[in-house]
Amino acid sequence: MKLLSTGNPKVLKGMKQGYNTYILHLAPADLSGYETCPKRTTGCTGSCLNLAGRGGMFKRGETTNVIQQARIRKTKMFFEQRIEFMAHLVKDIELGIKQSARLGLTPVFRLNGTSDLSFEKYPVIRNSKIYRNIFEAFADIQFYDYTKVLGRKVNSIANYSLTFSAADGNDADVAKAIEQGYNIATVFGIKKTLPMPETYMGLPVFNGDESDLRFLDPRGVIVGLYAKGKAKKDLTGFVKYPTIMLKAA
Ligand code: SF4
C-alpha cells in the first residue's frame, strides 16, 4: 500500500516552482471509525476536500470507491498498527526524496491532506534510531500542513510549517492564532474570476490557490482560498463572504 500521493492540480502548480509535494490522505472526521480531525466543524466536515476530484467519484448506486477505501485502510493502520504505519511512512518519504532527486525537484511533504493529526507527537524509528517525530527524523526536509488545532507544540520544529484554518465557529481560536503569528487560511465564497479581497480581518490577503506551498507564504497574512466543490453552497459560516471593491476599468 502506498501511503503518499502526488498529482493534484495544486501540486502540479508547485512543480513549476521546483517542488514535488507528497500528500498523505487519511479518512477525515470519523469515517474510519477513528476521529482524525479533533477540531472539525459542521461546515468543514460538510465541505471537506476528501470528496474532491477522483475521491468523490462513485459508480451509480455505490457510496464508496477505491480511493475512500484506501484512506480508511490507511487510517485504521495508523491507529491499530502505529509502529508499522510510521515505519511505512519513513520508507515512503525516503522513496519520495529519491524520486524527486531524479526529477530535479525539491521534495516536500504534507501529512494531513484530509486529516488534522498532531504528527509531532508520534515517535518514529529511522535507520535503527528513535526520533521524537517524523520531522526530526527528516530534519533537512520541509513539511507543512493546515490545522484547526490551536496550541500544537511545533514552534521548535524548524522544518514544519503550519497554517491555521478558519471555519464556522472558531473565530476565538483564529484571533489567538493571529496573535501567535500564524497565517490564517480562509475560504472565500467568491468566483475564481474575481480577485481576492485586498484585506480581510485587517490583514492583507495572499492568494493561496496559486500553489499549495504554504511554507513559502509571507507572514502575517490571510491565505485566501476560492470555495470549491460543496463549499460553494456552504451556509454554515465555514465559507466567508467578503465585500469586494471592484476597480473601474
Ligand atoms: S478538519 Fe480538515 S480534513 Fe477534517 S473534516 Fe474538516 S476540512 Fe476535512
Residues whose N, C-alpha, C, O or C-beta is under 5 A from the ligand:
A	BS01	SF4	P28 A29 C37 R40 C44 T45 C48 L49 T114 S115 D116
